[in-house]
Amino acid sequence: MEKVFLRVDCECTPDGDVRPVKFLWINKQWYDVDLIVDVRRAPSLKVGGKGICYTCRVKERIVRLFRDGDRWYLEPA
């Protein structure tokens, strides 16, 4: 599997944390992040790489959104 890098709109908290708010998928549709369930450093076992993993709820599904430096990608289901 190949990484698909995404456009992600985020917010920065006063503490310096970065939180994804929504992302643009390859079908040109925006998806809102309904809830961030967990944030931690973790590897992506499906497409390789590591970074900050945001486990999020998006439209009743749990997805793993990764931030690797300044780039974002979604781990495939």
N, CA, C, O and CB atoms as a CASP TS submission, in Angstrom:
PFRMAT TS
TARGET T0000
AUTHOR 0000-0000-0000
METHOD Language model
MODEL 1
PARENT N/A
ATOM      1  N   MET     1       0.840  -1.184   0.000  1.00  0.00           N
ATOM      2  CA  MET     1       0.000   0.000   0.000  1.00  0.00           C
ATOM      3  C   MET     1       0.882   1.243   0.000  1.00  0.00           C
ATOM      4  O   MET     1       1.986   1.244   0.545  1.00  0.00           O
ATOM      5  CB  MET     1      -0.954   0.000   1.216  1.00  0.00           C
ATOM      6  N   GLU     2       0.387   2.261  -0.601  1.00  0.00           N
ATOM      7  CA  GLU     2       1.125   3.506  -0.734  1.00  0.00           C
ATOM      8  C   GLU     2       0.464   4.598   0.101  1.00  0.00           C
ATOM      9  O   GLU     2      -0.760   4.656   0.218  1.00  0.00           O
ATOM     10  CB  GLU     2       1.211   3.931  -2.209  1.00  0.00           C
ATOM     11  N   LYS     3       1.291   5.454   0.674  1.00  0.00           N
ATOM     12  CA  LYS     3       0.740   6.570   1.461  1.00  0.00           C
ATOM     13  C   LYS     3       0.039   7.548   0.539  1.00  0.00           C
ATOM     14  O   LYS     3       0.526   7.856  -0.549  1.00  0.00           O
ATOM     15  CB  LYS     3       1.853   7.293   2.264  1.00  0.00           C
ATOM     16  N   VAL     4      -1.101   8.028   0.983  1.00  0.00           N
ATOM     17  CA  VAL     4      -1.819   9.085   0.273  1.00  0.00           C
ATOM     18  C   VAL     4      -1.819  10.293   1.194  1.00  0.00           C
ATOM     19  O   VAL     4      -2.475  10.297   2.235  1.00  0.00           O
ATOM     20  CB  VAL     4      -3.294   8.647  -0.123  1.00  0.00           C
ATOM     21  N   PHE     5      -1.074  11.321   0.795  1.00  0.00           N
ATOM     22  CA  PHE     5      -0.987  12.521   1.615  1.00  0.00           C
ATOM     23  C   PHE     5      -2.213  13.393   1.376  1.00  0.00           C
ATOM     24  O   PHE     5      -2.714  13.494   0.256  1.00  0.00           O
ATOM     25  CB  PHE     5       0.309  13.304   1.308  1.00  0.00           C
ATOM     26  N   LEU     6      -2.688  14.022   2.452  1.00  0.00           N
ATOM     27  CA  LEU     6      -3.947  14.747   2.434  1.00  0.00           C
ATOM     28  C   LEU     6      -3.766  16.199   2.825  1.00  0.00           C
ATOM     29  O   LEU     6      -2.796  16.580   3.480  1.00  0.00           O
ATOM     30  CB  LEU     6      -4.941  14.088   3.353  1.00  0.00           C
ATOM     31  N   ARG     7      -4.736  16.999   2.399  1.00  0.00           N
ATOM     32  CA  ARG     7      -4.850  18.354   2.925  1.00  0.00           C
ATOM     33  C   ARG     7      -5.676  18.251   4.205  1.00  0.00           C
ATOM     34  O   ARG     7      -6.767  17.679   4.204  1.00  0.00           O
ATOM     35  CB  ARG     7      -5.510  19.350   1.873  1.00  0.00           C
ATOM     36  N   VAL     8      -5.147  18.808   5.298  1.00  0.00           N
ATOM     37  CA  VAL     8      -5.829  18.753   6.592  1.00  0.00           C
ATOM     38  C   VAL     8      -5.921  20.166   7.147  1.00  0.00           C
ATOM     39  O   VAL     8      -4.922  20.883   7.204  1.00  0.00           O
ATOM     40  CB  VAL     8      -5.083  17.807   7.592  1.00  0.00           C
ATOM     41  N   ASP     9      -7.113  20.563   7.552  1.00  0.00           N
ATOM     42  CA  ASP     9      -7.297  21.826   8.265  1.00  0.00           C
ATOM     43  C   ASP     9      -7.206  21.521   9.744  1.00  0.00           C
ATOM     44  O   ASP     9      -7.866  20.605  10.235  1.00  0.00           O
ATOM     45  CB  ASP     9      -8.666  22.513   7.903  1.00  0.00           C
ATOM     46  N   CYS    10      -6.389  22.286  10.458  1.00  0.00           N
ATOM     47  CA  CYS    10      -6.153  22.029  11.882  1.00  0.00           C
ATOM     48  C   CYS    10      -6.376  23.305  12.676  1.00  0.00           C
ATOM     49  O   CYS    10      -6.495  24.404  12.135  1.00  0.00           O
ATOM     50  CB  CYS    10      -4.721  21.489  12.120  1.00  0.00           C
ATOM     51  N   GLU    11      -6.425  23.105  13.971  1.00  0.00           N
ATOM     52  CA  GLU    11      -6.421  24.238  14.885  1.00  0.00           C
ATOM     53  C   GLU    11      -5.243  24.042  15.837  1.00  0.00           C
ATOM     54  O   GLU    11      -4.873  22.916  16.169  1.00  0.00           O
ATOM     55  CB  GLU    11      -7.789  24.361  15.668  1.00  0.00           C
ATOM     56  N   CYS    12      -4.675  25.141  16.260  1.00  0.00           N
ATOM     57  CA  CYS    12      -3.576  25.123  17.219  1.00  0.00           C
ATOM     58  C   CYS    12      -4.096  25.677  18.533  1.00  0.00           C
ATOM     59  O   CYS    12      -4.687  26.757  18.573  1.00  0.00           O
ATOM     60  CB  CYS    12      -2.347  25.946  16.704  1.00  0.00           C
ATOM     61  N   THR    13      -3.873  24.932  19.607  1.00  0.00           N
ATOM     62  CA  THR    13      -4.334  25.362  20.918  1.00  0.00           C
ATOM     63  C   THR    13      -3.316  26.324  21.527  1.00  0.00           C
ATOM     64  O   THR    13      -2.173  26.369  21.073  1.00  0.00           O
ATOM     65  CB  THR    13      -4.563  24.145  21.847  1.00  0.00           C
ATOM     66  N   PRO    14      -3.701  27.088  22.536  1.00  0.00           N
ATOM     67  CA  PRO    14      -2.750  27.972  23.207  1.00  0.00           C
ATOM     68  C   PRO    14      -1.553  27.219  23.809  1.00  0.00           C
ATOM     69  O   PRO    14      -0.486  27.800  24.011  1.00  0.00           O
ATOM     70  CB  PRO    14      -3.461  28.746  24.297  1.00  0.00           C
ATOM     71  N   ASP    15      -1.739  25.924  24.092  1.00  0.00           N
ATOM     72  CA  ASP    15      -0.644  25.105  24.628  1.00  0.00           C
ATOM     73  C   ASP    15       0.323  24.635  23.546  1.00  0.00           C
ATOM     74  O   ASP    15       1.355  24.040  23.854  1.00  0.00           O
ATOM     75  CB  ASP    15      -1.207  23.901  25.357  1.00  0.00           C
ATOM     76  N   GLY    16      -0.004  24.898  22.283  1.00  0.00           N
ATOM     77  CA  GLY    16       0.853  24.489  21.182  1.00  0.00           C
ATOM     78  C   GLY    16       0.469  23.172  20.548  1.00  0.00           C
ATOM     79  O   GLY    16       1.156  22.705  19.640  1.00  0.00           O
ATOM     80  N   ASP    17      -0.612  22.562  21.003  1.00  0.00           N
ATOM     81  CA  ASP    17      -1.072  21.311  20.399  1.00  0.00           C
ATOM     82  C   ASP    17      -1.725  21.585  19.056  1.00  0.00           C
ATOM     83  O   ASP    17      -2.377  22.611  18.866  1.00  0.00           O
ATOM     84  CB  ASP    17      -2.056  20.583  21.330  1.00  0.00           C
ATOM     85  N   VAL    18      -1.541  20.656  18.129  1.00  0.00           N
ATOM     86  CA  VAL    18      -2.165  20.731  16.809  1.00  0.00           C
ATOM     87  C   VAL    18      -3.249  19.672  16.759  1.00  0.00           C
ATOM     88  O   VAL    18      -2.999  18.510  17.078  1.00  0.00           O
ATOM     89  CB  VAL    18      -1.116  20.530  15.654  1.00  0.00           C
ATOM     90  N   ARG    19      -4.455  20.063  16.360  1.00  0.00           N
ATOM     91  CA  ARG    19      -5.595  19.144  16.298  1.00  0.00           C
ATOM     92  C   ARG    19      -6.237  19.218  14.918  1.00  0.00           C
ATOM     93  O   ARG    19      -6.590  20.305  14.461  1.00  0.00           O
ATOM     94  CB  ARG    19      -6.638  19.476  17.403  1.00  0.00           C
ATOM     95  N   PRO    20      -6.395  18.071  14.246  1.00  0.00           N
ATOM     96  CA  PRO    20      -7.090  18.086  12.949  1.00  0.00           C
ATOM     97  C   PRO    20      -8.577  18.381  13.137  1.00  0.00           C
ATOM     98  O   PRO    20      -9.207  17.891  14.074  1.00  0.00           O
ATOM     99  CB  PRO    20      -6.906  16.735  12.217  1.00  0.00           C
ATOM    100  N   VAL    21      -9.123  19.186  12.234  1.00  0.00           N
ATOM    101  CA  VAL    21     -10.546  19.544  12.273  1.00  0.00           C
ATOM    102  C   VAL    21     -11.295  18.868  11.124  1.00  0.00           C
ATOM    103  O   VAL    21     -12.406  18.368  11.302  1.00  0.00           O
ATOM    104  CB  VAL    21     -10.725  21.082  12.201  1.00  0.00           C
ATOM    105  N   LYS    22     -10.671  18.860   9.939  1.00  0.00           N
ATOM    106  CA  LYS    22     -11.267  18.209   8.771  1.00  0.00           C
ATOM    107  C   LYS    22     -10.161  17.915   7.771  1.00  0.00           C
ATOM    108  O   LYS    22      -9.076  18.492   7.839  1.00  0.00           O
ATOM    109  CB  LYS    22     -12.382  19.099   8.126  1.00  0.00           C
ATOM    110  N   PHE    23     -10.453  16.995   6.828  1.00  0.00           N
ATOM    111  CA  PHE    23      -9.458  16.667   5.806  1.00  0.00           C
ATOM    112  C   PHE    23     -10.143  16.464   4.466  1.00  0.00           C
ATOM    113  O   PHE    23     -11.326  16.132   4.392  1.00  0.00           O
ATOM    114  CB  PHE    23      -8.658  15.407   6.198  1.00  0.00           C
ATOM    115  N   LEU    24      -9.369  16.670   3.411  1.00  0.00           N
ATOM    116  CA  LEU    24      -9.843  16.518   2.040  1.00  0.00           C
ATOM    117  C   LEU    24      -9.347  15.178   1.518  1.00  0.00           C
ATOM    118  O   LEU    24      -8.142  14.966   1.384  1.00  0.00           O
ATOM    119  CB  LEU    24      -9.354  17.696   1.128  1.00  0.00           C
ATOM    120  N   TRP    25     -10.277  14.272   1.225  1.00  0.00           N
ATOM    121  CA  TRP    25      -9.943  12.937   0.746  1.00  0.00           C
ATOM    122  C   TRP    25      -9.726  12.970  -0.757  1.00  0.00           C
ATOM    123  O   TRP    25     -10.000  13.982  -1.401  1.00  0.00           O
ATOM    124  CB  TRP    25     -11.050  11.930   1.112  1.00  0.00           C
ATOM    125  N   ILE    26      -9.238  11.876  -1.321  1.00  0.00           N
ATOM    126  CA  ILE    26      -8.897  11.838  -2.745  1.00  0.00           C
ATOM    127  C   ILE    26     -10.112  11.974  -3.660  1.00  0.00           C
ATOM    128  O   ILE    26      -9.959  12.264  -4.846  1.00  0.00           O
ATOM    129  CB  ILE    26      -8.180  10.554  -3.060  1.00  0.00           C
ATOM    130  N   ASN    27     -11.319  11.766  -3.121  1.00  0.00           N
ATOM    131  CA  ASN    27     -12.533  11.934  -3.925  1.00  0.00           C
ATOM    132  C   ASN    27     -13.004  13.392  -3.943  1.00  0.00           C
ATOM    133  O   ASN    27     -14.107  13.692  -4.399  1.00  0.00           O
ATOM    134  CB  ASN    27     -13.650  11.033  -3.385  1.00  0.00           C
ATOM    135  N   LYS    28     -12.148  14.297  -3.439  1.00  0.00           N
ATOM    136  CA  LYS    28     -12.409  15.754  -3.404  1.00  0.00           C
ATOM    137  C   LYS    28     -13.530  16.128  -2.432  1.00  0.00           C
ATOM    138  O   LYS    28     -14.134  17.193  -2.560  1.00  0.00           O
ATOM    139  CB  LYS    28     -12.767  16.255  -4.805  1.00  0.00           C
ATOM    140  N   GLN    29     -13.808  15.258  -1.469  1.00  0.00           N
ATOM    141  CA  GLN    29     -14.830  15.530  -0.465  1.00  0.00           C
ATOM    142  C   GLN    29     -14.161  15.798   0.874  1.00  0.00           C
ATOM    143  O   GLN    29     -13.220  15.108   1.266  1.00  0.00           O
ATOM    144  CB  GLN    29     -15.828  14.352  -0.354  1.00  0.00           C
ATOM    145  N   TRP    30     -14.670  16.827   1.576  1.00  0.00           N
ATOM    146  CA  TRP    30     -14.176  17.151   2.915  1.00  0.00           C
ATOM    147  C   TRP    30     -14.868  16.266   3.937  1.00  0.00           C
ATOM    148  O   TRP    30     -16.066  16.002   3.834  1.00  0.00           O
ATOM    149  CB  TRP    30     -14.405  18.648   3.247  1.00  0.00           C
ATOM    150  N   TYR    31     -14.106  15.810   4.924  1.00  0.00           N
ATOM    151  CA  TYR    31     -14.644  15.015   6.028  1.00  0.00           C
ATOM    152  C   TYR    31     -14.294  15.708   7.341  1.00  0.00           C
ATOM    153  O   TYR    31     -13.137  16.046   7.589  1.00  0.00           O
ATOM    154  CB  TYR    31     -14.085  13.551   6.002  1.00  0.00           C
ATOM    155  N   ASP    32     -15.305  15.913   8.172  1.00  0.00           N
ATOM    156  CA  ASP    32     -15.103  16.527   9.484  1.00  0.00           C
ATOM    157  C   ASP    32     -14.649  15.476  10.488  1.00  0.00           C
ATOM    158  O   ASP    32     -15.134  14.344  10.491  1.00  0.00           O
ATOM    159  CB  ASP    32     -16.396  17.217   9.973  1.00  0.00           C
ATOM    160  N   VAL    33     -13.708  15.875  11.339  1.00  0.00           N
ATOM    161  CA  VAL    33     -13.310  15.029  12.458  1.00  0.00           C
ATOM    162  C   VAL    33     -14.308  15.297  13.572  1.00  0.00           C
ATOM    163  O   VAL    33     -14.338  16.390  14.137  1.00  0.00           O
ATOM    164  CB  VAL    33     -11.820  15.313  12.922  1.00  0.00           C
ATOM    165  N   ASP    34     -15.126  14.299  13.888  1.00  0.00           N
ATOM    166  CA  ASP    34     -16.166  14.463  14.903  1.00  0.00           C
ATOM    167  C   ASP    34     -15.601  14.431  16.315  1.00  0.00           C
ATOM    168  O   ASP    34     -16.069  15.152  17.196  1.00  0.00           O
ATOM    169  CB  ASP    34     -17.215  13.384  14.751  1.00  0.00           C
ATOM    170  N   LEU    35     -14.584  13.581  16.527  1.00  0.00           N
ATOM    171  CA  LEU    35     -14.025  13.413  17.863  1.00  0.00           C
ATOM    172  C   LEU    35     -12.608  12.873  17.742  1.00  0.00           C
ATOM    173  O   LEU    35     -12.350  11.983  16.932  1.00  0.00           O
ATOM    174  CB  LEU    35     -14.906  12.467  18.726  1.00  0.00           C
ATOM    175  N   ILE    36     -11.698  13.399  18.534  1.00  0.00           N
ATOM    176  CA  ILE    36     -10.348  12.837  18.627  1.00  0.00           C
ATOM    177  C   ILE    36     -10.341  11.931  19.853  1.00  0.00           C
ATOM    178  O   ILE    36     -10.505  12.390  20.984  1.00  0.00           O
ATOM    179  CB  ILE    36      -9.234  13.972  18.728  1.00  0.00           C
ATOM    180  N   VAL    37     -10.151  10.649  19.613  1.00  0.00           N
ATOM    181  CA  VAL    37     -10.222   9.654  20.667  1.00  0.00           C
ATOM    182  C   VAL    37      -8.885   9.515  21.396  1.00  0.00           C
ATOM    183  O   VAL    37      -8.851   9.332  22.613  1.00  0.00           O
ATOM    184  CB  VAL    37     -10.648   8.313  20.090  1.00  0.00           C
ATOM    185  N   ASP    38      -7.773   9.604  20.636  1.00  0.00           N
ATOM    186  CA  ASP    38      -6.450   9.393  21.221  1.00  0.00           C
ATOM    187  C   ASP    38      -5.404  10.085  20.361  1.00  0.00           C
ATOM    188  O   ASP    38      -5.570  10.213  19.148  1.00  0.00           O
ATOM    189  CB  ASP    38      -6.135   7.880  21.357  1.00  0.00           C
ATOM    190  N   VAL    39      -4.323  10.531  21.000  1.00  0.00           N
ATOM    191  CA  VAL    39      -3.188  11.135  20.301  1.00  0.00           C
ATOM    192  C   VAL    39      -1.921  10.554  20.918  1.00  0.00           C
ATOM    193  O   VAL    39      -1.737  10.600  22.135  1.00  0.00           O
ATOM    194  CB  VAL    39      -3.208  12.716  20.400  1.00  0.00           C
ATOM    195  N   ARG    40      -1.038  10.000  20.059  1.00  0.00           N
ATOM    196  CA  ARG    40       0.226   9.454  20.558  1.00  0.00           C
ATOM    197  C   ARG    40       1.203   9.250  19.420  1.00  0.00           C
ATOM    198  O   ARG    40       0.801   9.172  18.259  1.00  0.00           O
ATOM    199  CB  ARG    40      -0.005   8.133  21.295  1.00  0.00           C
ATOM    200  N   ARG    41       2.478   9.163  19.741  1.00  0.00           N
ATOM    201  CA  ARG    41       3.486   8.786  18.753  1.00  0.00           C
ATOM    202  C   ARG    41       3.304   7.305  18.452  1.00  0.00           C
ATOM    203  O   ARG    41       3.196   6.484  19.363  1.00  0.00           O
ATOM    204  CB  ARG    41       4.944   9.091  19.264  1.00  0.00           C
ATOM    205  N   ALA    42       3.273   6.974  17.166  1.00  0.00           N
ATOM    206  CA  ALA    42       3.050   5.570  16.798  1.00  0.00           C
ATOM    207  C   ALA    42       3.487   5.334  15.360  1.00  0.00           C
ATOM    208  O   ALA    42       3.493   6.261  14.549  1.00  0.00           O
ATOM    209  CB  ALA    42       1.559   5.180  16.978  1.00  0.00           C
ATOM    210  N   PRO    43       3.855   4.092  15.041  1.00  0.00           N
ATOM    211  CA  PRO    43       4.144   3.761  13.648  1.00  0.00           C
ATOM    212  C   PRO    43       2.864   3.419  12.905  1.00  0.00           C
ATOM    213  O   PRO    43       1.882   2.978  13.504  1.00  0.00           O
ATOM    214  CB  PRO    43       5.135   2.592  13.564  1.00  0.00           C
ATOM    215  N   SER    44       2.885   3.625  11.606  1.00  0.00           N
ATOM    216  CA  SER    44       1.799   3.135  10.762  1.00  0.00           C
ATOM    217  C   SER    44       2.223   1.775  10.258  1.00  0.00           C
ATOM    218  O   SER    44       3.123   1.676   9.424  1.00  0.00           O
ATOM    219  CB  SER    44       1.479   4.120   9.573  1.00  0.00           C
ATOM    220  N   LEU    45       1.591   0.730  10.746  1.00  0.00           N
ATOM    221  CA  LEU    45       1.980  -0.625  10.388  1.00  0.00           C
ATOM    222  C   LEU    45       1.521  -1.016   8.993  1.00  0.00           C
ATOM    223  O   LEU    45       2.045  -1.970   8.418  1.00  0.00           O
ATOM    224  CB  LEU    45       1.431  -1.594  11.389  1.00  0.00           C
ATOM    225  N   LYS    46       0.553  -0.299   8.441  1.00  0.00           N
ATOM    226  CA  LYS    46       0.006  -0.671   7.129  1.00  0.00           C
ATOM    227  C   LYS    46       0.741  -0.020   5.965  1.00  0.00           C
ATOM    228  O   LYS    46       0.888  -0.638   4.911  1.00  0.00           O
ATOM    229  CB  LYS    46      -1.452  -0.302   7.061  1.00  0.00           C
ATOM    230  N   VAL    47       1.211   1.230   6.135  1.00  0.00           N
ATOM    231  CA  VAL    47       1.879   1.916   5.023  1.00  0.00           C
ATOM    232  C   VAL    47       3.288   2.374   5.375  1.00  0.00           C
ATOM    233  O   VAL    47       3.956   3.004   4.555  1.00  0.00           O
ATOM    234  CB  VAL    47       1.059   3.108   4.584  1.00  0.00           C
ATOM    235  N   GLY    48       3.743   2.067   6.578  1.00  0.00           N
ATOM    236  CA  GLY    48       5.083   2.441   6.991  1.00  0.00           C
ATOM    237  C   GLY    48       5.160   3.890   7.447  1.00  0.00           C
ATOM    238  O   GLY    48       4.263   4.691   7.186  1.00  0.00           O
ATOM    239  N   GLY    49       6.219   4.196   8.113  1.00  0.00           N
ATOM    240  CA  GLY    49       6.411   5.543   8.630  1.00  0.00           C
ATOM    241  C   GLY    49       5.970   5.635  10.073  1.00  0.00           C
ATOM    242  O   GLY    49       5.390   4.704  10.634  1.00  0.00           O
ATOM    243  N   LYS    50       6.258   6.775  10.654  1.00  0.00           N
ATOM    244  CA  LYS    50       5.837   7.009  12.030  1.00  0.00           C
ATOM    245  C   LYS    50       5.629   8.489  12.220  1.00  0.00           C
ATOM    246  O   LYS    50       6.069   9.304  11.410  1.00  0.00           O
ATOM    247  CB  LYS    50       6.871   6.462  13.043  1.00  0.00           C
ATOM    248  N   GLY    51       4.967   8.822  13.278  1.00  0.00           N
ATOM    249  CA  GLY    51       4.682  10.222  13.571  1.00  0.00           C
ATOM    250  C   GLY    51       3.672  10.307  14.689  1.00  0.00           C
ATOM    251  O   GLY    51       3.596   9.425  15.545  1.00  0.00           O
ATOM    252  N   ILE    52       2.901  11.367  14.677  1.00  0.00           N
ATOM    253  CA  ILE    52       1.840  11.528  15.655  1.00  0.00           C
ATOM    254  C   ILE    52       0.580  10.913  15.060  1.00  0.00           C
ATOM    255  O   ILE    52       0.139  11.296  13.976  1.00  0.00           O
ATOM    256  CB  ILE    52       1.625  13.038  16.033  1.00  0.00           C
ATOM    257  N   CYS    53       0.012   9.961  15.780  1.00  0.00           N
ATOM    258  CA  CYS    53      -1.196   9.284  15.327  1.00  0.00           C
ATOM    259  C   CYS    53      -2.392   9.874  16.062  1.00  0.00           C
ATOM    260  O   CYS    53      -2.433   9.891  17.292  1.00  0.00           O
ATOM    261  CB  CYS    53      -1.101   7.747  15.561  1.00  0.00           C
ATOM    262  N   TYR    54      -3.353  10.352  15.304  1.00  0.00           N
ATOM    263  CA  TYR    54      -4.614  10.860  15.832  1.00  0.00           C
ATOM    264  C   TYR    54      -5.678   9.822  15.518  1.00  0.00           C
ATOM    265  O   TYR    54      -6.064   9.659  14.361  1.00  0.00           O
ATOM    266  CB  TYR    54      -4.982  12.267  15.225  1.00  0.00           C
ATOM    267  N   THR    55      -6.151   9.126  16.530  1.00  0.00           N
ATOM    268  CA  THR    55      -7.257   8.197  16.346  1.00  0.00           C
ATOM    269  C   THR    55      -8.530   9.021  16.448  1.00  0.00           C
ATOM    270  O   THR    55      -8.813   9.613  17.490  1.00  0.00           O
ATOM    271  CB  THR    55      -7.230   7.022  17.405  1.00  0.00           C
ATOM    272  N   CYS    56      -9.296   9.058  15.363  1.00  0.00           N
ATOM    273  CA  CYS    56     -10.436   9.975  15.254  1.00  0.00           C
ATOM    274  C   CYS    56     -11.710   9.228  14.878  1.00  0.00           C
ATOM    275  O   CYS    56     -11.671   8.149  14.286  1.00  0.00           O
ATOM    276  CB  CYS    56     -10.147  11.070  14.219  1.00  0.00           C
ATOM    277  N   ARG    57     -12.825   9.827  15.235  1.00  0.00           N
ATOM    278  CA  ARG    57     -14.118   9.347  14.750  1.00  0.00           C
ATOM    279  C   ARG    57     -14.559  10.288  13.642  1.00  0.00           C
ATOM    280  O   ARG    57     -14.638  11.502  13.829  1.00  0.00           O
ATOM    281  CB  ARG    57     -15.190   9.276  15.905  1.00  0.00           C
ATOM    282  N   VAL    58     -14.844   9.704  12.484  1.00  0.00           N
ATOM    283  CA  VAL    58     -15.300  10.446  11.308  1.00  0.00           C
ATOM    284  C   VAL    58     -16.502   9.705  10.747  1.00  0.00           C
ATOM    285  O   VAL    58     -16.373   8.571  10.286  1.00  0.00           O
ATOM    286  CB  VAL    58     -14.158  10.595  10.225  1.00  0.00           C
ATOM    287  N   LYS    59     -17.665  10.332  10.783  1.00  0.00           N
ATOM    288  CA  LYS    59     -18.892   9.710  10.266  1.00  0.00           C
ATOM    289  C   LYS    59     -19.090   8.298  10.819  1.00  0.00           C
ATOM    290  O   LYS    59     -19.293   7.354  10.055  1.00  0.00           O
ATOM    291  CB  LYS    59     -18.856   9.665   8.736  1.00  0.00           C
ATOM    292  N   GLU    60     -19.031   8.155  12.129  1.00  0.00           N
ATOM    293  CA  GLU    60     -19.279   6.888  12.823  1.00  0.00           C
ATOM    294  C   GLU    60     -18.202   5.837  12.600  1.00  0.00           C
ATOM    295  O   GLU    60     -18.377   4.690  13.012  1.00  0.00           O
ATOM    296  CB  GLU    60     -20.592   6.335  12.391  1.00  0.00           C
ATOM    297  N   ARG    61     -17.092   6.195  11.959  1.00  0.00           N
ATOM    298  CA  ARG    61     -15.985   5.257  11.755  1.00  0.00           C
ATOM    299  C   ARG    61     -14.773   5.747  12.529  1.00  0.00           C
ATOM    300  O   ARG    61     -14.588   6.951  12.706  1.00  0.00           O
ATOM    301  CB  ARG    61     -15.647   5.103  10.241  1.00  0.00           C
ATOM    302  N   ILE    62     -13.952   4.820  12.988  1.00  0.00           N
ATOM    303  CA  ILE    62     -12.699   5.168  13.641  1.00  0.00           C
ATOM    304  C   ILE    62     -11.600   5.088  12.585  1.00  0.00           C
ATOM    305  O   ILE    62     -11.449   4.070  11.911  1.00  0.00           O
ATOM    306  CB  ILE    62     -12.398   4.220  14.863  1.00  0.00           C
ATOM    307  N   VAL    63     -10.833   6.173  12.448  1.00  0.00           N
ATOM    308  CA  VAL    63      -9.737   6.235  11.477  1.00  0.00           C
ATOM    309  C   VAL    63      -8.473   6.680  12.205  1.00  0.00           C
ATOM    310  O   VAL    63      -8.533   7.311  13.260  1.00  0.00           O
ATOM    311  CB  VAL    63     -10.076   7.209  10.293  1.00  0.00           C
ATOM    312  N   ARG    64      -7.322   6.334  11.613  1.00  0.00           N
ATOM    313  CA  ARG    64      -6.029   6.749  12.161  1.00  0.00           C
ATOM    314  C   ARG    64      -5.397   7.732  11.188  1.00  0.00           C
ATOM    315  O   ARG    64      -4.987   7.368  10.086  1.00  0.00           O
ATOM    316  CB  ARG    64      -5.087   5.519  12.409  1.00  0.00           C
ATOM    317  N   LEU    65      -5.327   8.982  11.619  1.00  0.00           N
ATOM    318  CA  LEU    65      -4.762  10.070  10.830  1.00  0.00           C
ATOM    319  C   LEU    65      -3.378  10.367  11.382  1.00  0.00           C
ATOM    320  O   LEU    65      -3.227  10.599  12.582  1.00  0.00           O
ATOM    321  CB  LEU    65      -5.677  11.345  10.863  1.00  0.00           C
ATOM    322  N   PHE    66      -2.355  10.362  10.514  1.00  0.00           N
ATOM    323  CA  PHE    66      -0.974  10.556  10.945  1.00  0.00           C
ATOM    324  C   PHE    66      -0.436  11.904  10.493  1.00  0.00           C
ATOM    325  O   PHE    66      -0.708  12.364   9.384  1.00  0.00           O
ATOM    326  CB  PHE    66      -0.092   9.439  10.411  1.00  0.00           C
ATOM    327  N   ARG    67       0.339  12.528  11.383  1.00  0.00           N
ATOM    328  CA  ARG    67       1.090  13.746  11.042  1.00  0.00           C
ATOM    329  C   ARG    67       2.559  13.382  11.131  1.00  0.00           C
ATOM    330  O   ARG    67       3.078  13.077  12.205  1.00  0.00           O
ATOM    331  CB  ARG    67       0.731  14.965  12.002  1.00  0.00           C
ATOM    332  N   ASP    68       3.215  13.419   9.988  1.00  0.00           N
ATOM    333  CA  ASP    68       4.640  13.104   9.893  1.00  0.00           C
ATOM    334  C   ASP    68       5.353  14.374   9.466  1.00  0.00           C
ATOM    335  O   ASP    68       5.451  14.667   8.275  1.00  0.00           O
ATOM    336  CB  ASP    68       4.916  11.923   8.884  1.00  0.00           C
ATOM    337  N   GLY    69       5.851  15.130  10.442  1.00  0.00           N
ATOM    338  CA  GLY    69       6.423  16.442  10.151  1.00  0.00           C
ATOM    339  C   GLY    69       5.315  17.395   9.761  1.00  0.00           C
ATOM    340  O   GLY    69       4.401  17.652  10.545  1.00  0.00           O
ATOM    341  N   ASP    70       5.395  17.922   8.543  1.00  0.00           N
ATOM    342  CA  ASP    70       4.367  18.845   8.043  1.00  0.00           C
ATOM    343  C   ASP    70       3.378  18.166   7.104  1.00  0.00           C
ATOM    344  O   ASP    70       2.553  18.838   6.486  1.00  0.00           O
ATOM    345  CB  ASP    70       5.021  20.010   7.328  1.00  0.00           C
ATOM    346  N   ARG    71       3.448  16.854   6.990  1.00  0.00           N
ATOM    347  CA  ARG    71       2.574  16.132   6.061  1.00  0.00           C
ATOM    348  C   ARG    71       1.619  15.231   6.828  1.00  0.00           C
ATOM    349  O   ARG    71       1.948  14.718   7.898  1.00  0.00           O
ATOM    350  CB  ARG    71       3.405  15.300   5.061  1.00  0.00           C
ATOM    351  N   TRP    72       0.430  15.049   6.262  1.00  0.00           N
ATOM    352  CA  TRP    72      -0.622  14.242   6.873  1.00  0.00           C
ATOM    353  C   TRP    72      -1.014  13.117   5.928  1.00  0.00           C
ATOM    354  O   TRP    72      -1.050  13.300   4.711  1.00  0.00           O
ATOM    355  CB  TRP    72      -1.852  15.111   7.225  1.00  0.00           C
ATOM    356  N   TYR    73      -1.307  11.955   6.494  1.00  0.00           N
ATOM    357  CA  TYR    73      -1.858  10.862   5.700  1.00  0.00           C
ATOM    358  C   TYR    73      -2.783  10.020   6.568  1.00  0.00           C
ATOM    359  O   TYR    73      -2.683  10.019   7.795  1.00  0.00           O
ATOM    360  CB  TYR    73      -0.727   9.990   5.097  1.00  0.00           C
ATOM    361  N   LEU    74      -3.676   9.310   5.909  1.00  0.00           N
ATOM    362  CA  LEU    74      -4.670   8.474   6.575  1.00  0.00           C
ATOM    363  C   LEU    74      -4.255   7.019   6.384  1.00  0.00           C
ATOM    364  O   LEU    74      -3.952   6.594   5.269  1.00  0.00           O
ATOM    365  CB  LEU    74      -6.116   8.736   6.011  1.00  0.00           C
ATOM    366  N   GLU    75      -4.242   6.259   7.477  1.00  0.00           N
ATOM    367  CA  GLU    75      -3.918   4.849   7.366  1.00  0.00           C
ATOM    368  C   GLU    75      -5.128   4.129   6.781  1.00  0.00           C
ATOM    369  O   GLU    75      -6.235   4.290   7.295  1.00  0.00           O
ATOM    370  CB  GLU    75      -3.514   4.248   8.749  1.00  0.00           C
ATOM    371  N   PRO    76      -4.949   3.334   5.713  1.00  0.00           N
ATOM    372  CA  PRO    76      -6.094   2.639   5.110  1.00  0.00           C
ATOM    373  C   PRO    76      -6.710   1.640   6.072  1.00  0.00           C
ATOM    374  O   PRO    76      -6.030   1.085   6.935  1.00  0.00           O
ATOM    375  CB  PRO    76      -5.671   1.926   3.830  1.00  0.00           C
ATOM    376  N   ALA    77      -8.000   1.422   5.914  1.00  0.00           N
ATOM    377  CA  ALA    77      -8.723   0.466   6.787  1.00  0.00           C
ATOM    378  C   ALA    77      -8.357  -0.957   6.472  1.00  0.00           C
ATOM    379  O   ALA    77      -8.869  -1.880   7.105  1.00  0.00           O
ATOM    380  CB  ALA    77     -10.231   0.639   6.648  1.00  0.00           C
TER
END
